[in-house]
């Protein structure tokens, strides 16, 4: 049996999407017969729910090990680096002693150090480049095996002179079983939020960062009919407050903000909306080229039509008029028009949903785990 150590310098559970991704991948590796241990720092956490329950994982098919760390990440950039360094100091000897077949992590510094000291089976999961490209290339050259989430990273590697020989492209995934046990609830919006039943719900879930295009979606509300309501679920407390101030300042009346919900709670909201929106900006490189958000594949599996920005990040997965309707990024007027196009054409919406759901079956966590395990076993 292959033994996999998954190391992540994150709180578990966490309100951020990477928590879902990490837990679901550990589950998927375990379902494929691997012995999996998730190694995380011991940190203060306001979310006290059991991680397996929080992420809707019914069976404890893997274990979670918490290592000591200086829990000062909340004190800004310096605090973050102190906490990170303390985690590394405990994680590195733990990994060396564990003698796992595979050491899997999205922490480039940890993977670099482990590779330099010749730990066997180190695999770095790369989600986006760091700002300092020369440092990025230097670190990558010392890590033999890399799983890249955004396919466009492959071209960046080549431009930086980093070999793509030991690279596996594996975008994020979705748990189809979760969606199969959840039914649409047309009364959810009136029951929980007091929204009139006849309103059409345009839903965005996730963080309210500007590069996610949330404010473009908020601005698009000016160009929609009175029968349409935009609902945004998520955001940190600070981002939520900032978005609320923006709504009040701009006097936007057909917009609802909903504080962060657990992953399990979000599923019923996704399936009960009329349109799901991915309004990412084209003004920032991470959005334009290197994002493959979890909600992209969740949206595809939801049975609800998608409207998304026409950007290279989504180009491999979304095709205009086939499985989504694409809009000009950073253009609230065009975004509103595309949403109205989907709402007004039932035949179009049904066709988009049918193709998207079919394609989502190719992006399950289990198939992603199969791809990565095959890559690891053939190259390590």
C-alpha positions in Angstrom: 0.0 0.0 0.0 1.3 3.4 -1.0 1.7 5.8 2.0 1.1 9.5 1.3 1.8 12.4 3.6 -0.1 15.5 2.5 1.3 18.6 4.2 -0.6 21.9 4.3 0.2 25.0 6.4 -3.5 25.8 6.8 -6.2 25.8 9.4 -8.5 22.8 9.2 -11.4 23.5 8.9 -11.1 26.8 7.2 -13.5 29.2 5.4 -11.2 29.3 2.4 -11.6 27.1 -0.7 -8.2 25.4 -0.3 -9.6 23.6 2.7 -12.2 21.8 0.6 -9.6 21.0 -2.0 -7.1 19.5 0.5 -9.7 17.4 2.3 -11.3 16.1 -0.8 -8.0 15.1 -2.3 -7.0 13.3 0.8 -10.3 11.4 0.7 -9.8 10.7 -3.0 -6.3 9.3 -2.5 -7.6 7.1 0.3 -10.5 5.8 -1.8 -7.9 4.7 -4.3 -6.3 2.5 -1.7 -3.6 4.8 -0.4 -2.7 5.2 3.3 -3.1 9.0 3.7 -2.2 11.3 6.6 -2.9 15.0 6.4 -0.3 17.0 8.3 -1.3 20.6 9.4 -0.2 23.1 12.0 -1.9 23.3 15.4 -3.6 26.7 15.3 -6.4 28.7 16.9 -9.6 28.1 14.9 -12.9 29.8 15.4 -14.5 27.0 13.4 -14.9 24.2 15.9 -16.9 21.7 13.8 -15.2 18.4 13.1 -13.3 18.7 9.8 -14.9 15.5 8.3 -18.4 16.7 9.1 -17.6 20.3 8.0 -16.6 19.1 4.5 -19.2 16.4 4.2 -16.8 13.5 4.3 -18.9 10.6 5.8 -16.0 8.2 6.5 -12.7 8.9 8.2 -10.7 7.2 5.5 -7.5 9.2 6.4 -6.0 10.7 9.5 -5.2 14.3 10.4 -2.0 15.0 12.3 -1.5 18.5 13.9 2.1 19.7 14.5 3.1 22.5 16.8 3.5 26.0 15.3 3.8 29.5 16.6 0.2 30.7 16.0 1.0 34.3 15.0 -0.2 34.4 11.4 -3.0 36.8 12.3 -0.4 39.5 13.1 0.3 40.5 9.5 3.0 39.5 7.0 5.8 39.1 9.7 3.5 37.0 11.8 2.7 34.8 8.8 6.3 34.1 8.0 7.1 33.3 11.7 4.2 30.9 11.8 5.3 29.3 8.4 8.9 28.9 9.6 7.8 27.3 12.8 5.6 24.8 10.9 8.6 24.0 8.6 10.8 23.3 11.6 8.5 20.7 12.9 7.3 19.3 9.6 10.7 18.6 8.0 11.9 16.1 10.7 8.4 14.6 10.9 8.5 13.9 7.2 12.0 12.4 7.3 11.0 10.1 10.1 7.8 9.0 8.5 9.4 7.5 5.4 6.3 7.9 3.2 6.3 6.8 -0.4 4.9 10.2 -1.4 5.2 13.6 0.2 2.5 15.9 -1.3 2.2 19.6 -0.6 1.2 22.9 -2.2 4.0 24.6 -0.1 6.8 25.4 -2.5 9.4 26.2 0.2 8.7 23.0 2.0 9.0 21.0 -1.2 12.2 22.7 -2.1 13.8 22.0 1.3 12.7 18.4 1.3 14.0 17.9 -2.2 17.4 19.5 -1.4 17.8 17.1 1.6 16.8 14.2 -0.8 13.6 13.1 0.7 12.1 10.5 -1.6 8.8 11.1 -3.5 8.3 14.9 -3.0 5.5 16.2 -5.2 4.7 20.0 -5.3 1.1 21.0 -6.3 1.4 24.3 -8.0 -1.6 26.6 -8.1 -0.1 29.9 -9.2 3.3 31.5 -9.6 4.9 33.6 -6.9 5.7 37.2 -7.8 9.5 36.9 -8.0 9.9 34.9 -11.1 13.6 34.2 -10.8 13.1 32.8 -7.3 10.2 30.8 -8.5 12.2 29.2 -11.3 15.1 28.5 -8.9 12.8 26.7 -6.4 11.0 24.8 -9.2 14.2 23.5 -10.8 15.1 21.7 -7.5 11.7 19.9 -7.2 11.5 16.9 -9.6 7.8 16.3 -9.5 5.1 18.9 -10.0 1.4 18.8 -10.3 0.1 22.0 -11.9 -3.5 23.0 -11.4 -3.7 25.7 -14.0 -2.7 24.4 -17.4 -1.2 27.8 -18.4 1.5 27.3 -15.8 3.1 24.8 -18.2 3.9 27.5 -20.7 5.2 29.7 -17.9 7.6 26.9 -16.8 8.9 26.7 -20.4 9.5 30.4 -20.6 11.4 30.3 -17.3 13.6 27.4 -18.5 12.0 25.0 -16.1 11.7 21.4 -17.4 8.2 20.1 -17.9 9.3 16.5 -18.0 8.2 15.8 -14.4 4.9 17.7 -14.7 1.3 16.5 -14.4 -1.5 18.8 -15.3 -4.4 18.2 -13.0 -7.2 20.8 -12.6 -9.4 20.9 -9.5 -12.4 18.6 -9.2 -15.8 18.1 -7.8 -17.6 15.6 -5.6 -20.6 14.5 -7.7 -22.0 12.4 -4.9 -22.6 15.5 -2.8 -24.8 17.1 -5.6 -26.7 13.9 -6.2 -28.1 13.9 -2.6 -29.1 17.6 -2.7 -32.3 18.7 -4.3 -33.2 22.2 -5.6 -35.2 24.2 -3.1 -37.2 27.0 -4.8 -38.5 28.3 -1.5 -35.0 28.6 0.1 -34.5 32.2 -0.8 -37.8 33.4 0.6 -37.6 31.2 3.7 -34.1 32.1 4.7 -33.6 35.6 3.3 -37.0 37.1 2.7 -36.6 37.4 -1.0 -39.8 37.4 -3.0 -40.6 34.0 -4.5 -41.0 35.3 -8.1 -37.5 36.8 -8.1 -34.8 35.2 -10.3 -31.6 34.5 -8.3 -28.2 35.3 -9.7 -25.7 33.6 -7.4 -22.0 34.1 -6.7 -20.2 32.0 -4.1 -16.7 32.6 -2.7 -14.5 35.4 -1.6 -15.3 39.0 -2.4 -11.8 39.8 -3.7 -11.8 42.4 -6.5 -9.8 40.1 -8.8 -12.7 37.6 -8.5 -14.9 40.2 -10.2 -17.4 40.5 -7.4 -17.7 44.2 -7.8 -18.3 43.9 -11.5 -21.2 41.6 -10.6 -22.5 44.1 -8.1 -22.3 46.9 -10.7 -24.2 44.8 -13.2 -27.3 45.0 -10.9 -27.9 48.4 -12.3 -28.7 46.9 -15.7 -31.0 44.1 -14.7 -34.7 44.0 -14.4 -36.6 44.3 -11.1 -37.5 40.6 -11.2 -33.8 39.8 -10.8 -31.8 39.6 -7.5 -28.0 39.1 -7.2 -26.9 37.1 -4.1 -23.3 36.9 -3.1 -22.3 34.3 -0.5 -19.0 34.3 1.3 -16.2 36.7 1.9 -14.1 37.3 5.1 -15.6 39.6 7.7 -13.5 42.5 6.4 -14.4 41.9 2.7 -18.0 41.4 3.5 -18.1 44.7 5.4 -16.3 46.5 2.5 -18.8 45.1 -0.1 -21.7 46.1 2.1 -20.4 49.7 2.3 -20.0 49.7 -1.5 -23.6 48.5 -2.0 -24.9 51.3 0.3 -22.7 54.0 -1.2 -23.8 53.0 -4.8 -27.4 52.6 -3.6 -27.8 49.1 -5.1 -31.1 47.8 -4.2 -31.4 44.3 -5.8 -28.3 42.8 -4.2 -28.1 40.6 -1.1 -24.9 39.7 0.7 -24.9 36.5 2.7 -22.1 35.8 5.3 -19.8 32.8 4.8 -21.6 29.4 4.8 -20.0 26.0 5.2 -19.3 23.9 2.1 -22.2 21.6 2.9 -24.7 24.5 3.2 -23.5 26.1 -0.1 -24.5 23.1 -2.1 -28.3 23.6 -1.7 -27.9 27.3 -2.5 -26.1 26.4 -5.8 -28.7 24.0 -6.9 -31.5 26.5 -6.0 -30.3 29.5 -8.0 -31.3 30.5 -11.6 -27.9 31.5 -12.8 -24.4 31.0 -11.4 -21.8 33.6 -12.1 -17.9 33.5 -12.4 -17.2 37.2 -13.1 -13.4 37.1 -12.8 -11.3 40.1 -13.9 -8.9 40.2 -16.8 -6.9 43.0 -15.1 -4.8 40.7 -12.8 -2.6 37.9 -14.1 -3.6 35.4 -11.4 -7.2 35.7 -12.6 -6.5 36.0 -16.3 -4.2 33.0 -16.6 -3.8 31.0 -13.4 -7.1 30.4 -11.6 -9.1 27.2 -11.8 -11.6 27.8 -8.9 -13.3 24.9 -7.2 -16.6 26.6 -7.9 -16.0 26.3 -11.7 -16.5 22.5 -11.5 -19.1 22.8 -8.8 -21.1 25.1 -11.0 -20.8 22.7 -13.9 -22.2 19.9 -11.7 -25.0 21.9 -10.2 -27.6 21.7 -12.9 -27.8 25.5 -13.1 -26.6 27.5 -16.1 -23.3 29.4 -15.9 -22.3 32.9 -17.0 -18.6 33.5 -16.8 -15.9 35.9 -17.9 -14.2 35.2 -21.3 -10.6 34.7 -20.0 -7.8 32.2 -20.7 -8.1 30.7 -17.2 -11.6 29.3 -18.1 -10.9 28.7 -21.8 -10.1 24.9 -21.4 -13.3 24.2 -19.5 -16.0 26.7 -20.7 -17.2 27.2 -24.2 -19.5 30.0 -25.1 -23.0 28.7 -26.1 -22.1 25.1 -25.3 -21.7 24.7 -21.6 -21.8 28.4 -20.5 -22.4 31.9 -21.7 -19.3 34.0 -21.7 -19.2 37.8 -21.2 -16.6 40.5 -21.6 -14.6 40.6 -18.4 -14.8 43.8 -16.2 -17.9 44.9 -18.2 -21.0 45.0 -15.9 -23.3 46.0 -18.8 -22.3 42.9 -20.9 -22.5 40.7 -17.8 -26.0 41.8 -17.2 -26.9 41.2 -20.9 -25.5 37.7 -20.8 -27.4 36.9 -17.6 -30.7 38.1 -19.2 -29.9 36.1 -22.3 -29.8 32.9 -20.2 -32.9 33.8 -18.2 -34.9 34.6 -21.2 -34.0 31.5 -23.3 -35.1 28.2 -21.6 -33.8 26.1 -24.4 -30.4 27.7 -24.2 -30.2 27.3 -20.4 -31.3 23.6 -20.6 -28.6 22.9 -23.2 -25.9 24.6 -21.2 -26.8 22.6 -18.1 -26.9 19.3 -20.0 -23.4 19.6 -21.5 -21.9 21.1 -18.3 -23.1 18.3 -16.1 -21.9 15.7 -18.6 -18.4 17.3 -18.7 -18.3 17.6 -14.9 -18.1 13.8 -14.7 -14.6 14.1 -16.2 -13.5 16.3 -13.3 -14.2 14.3 -10.2 -11.7 14.2 -7.3 -11.3 10.4 -7.8 -10.3 10.8 -11.5 -7.9 13.6 -10.4 -6.4 11.3 -7.8 -6.1 8.5 -10.4 -4.2 10.9 -12.7 -1.8 12.0 -10.0 -1.2 8.6 -8.5 -0.4 7.2 -12.0 2.0 10.1 -12.6 3.7 9.6 -9.2 4.1 5.9 -9.5 5.5 6.1 -13.0 8.1 8.8 -12.2 9.2 8.4 -8.6 
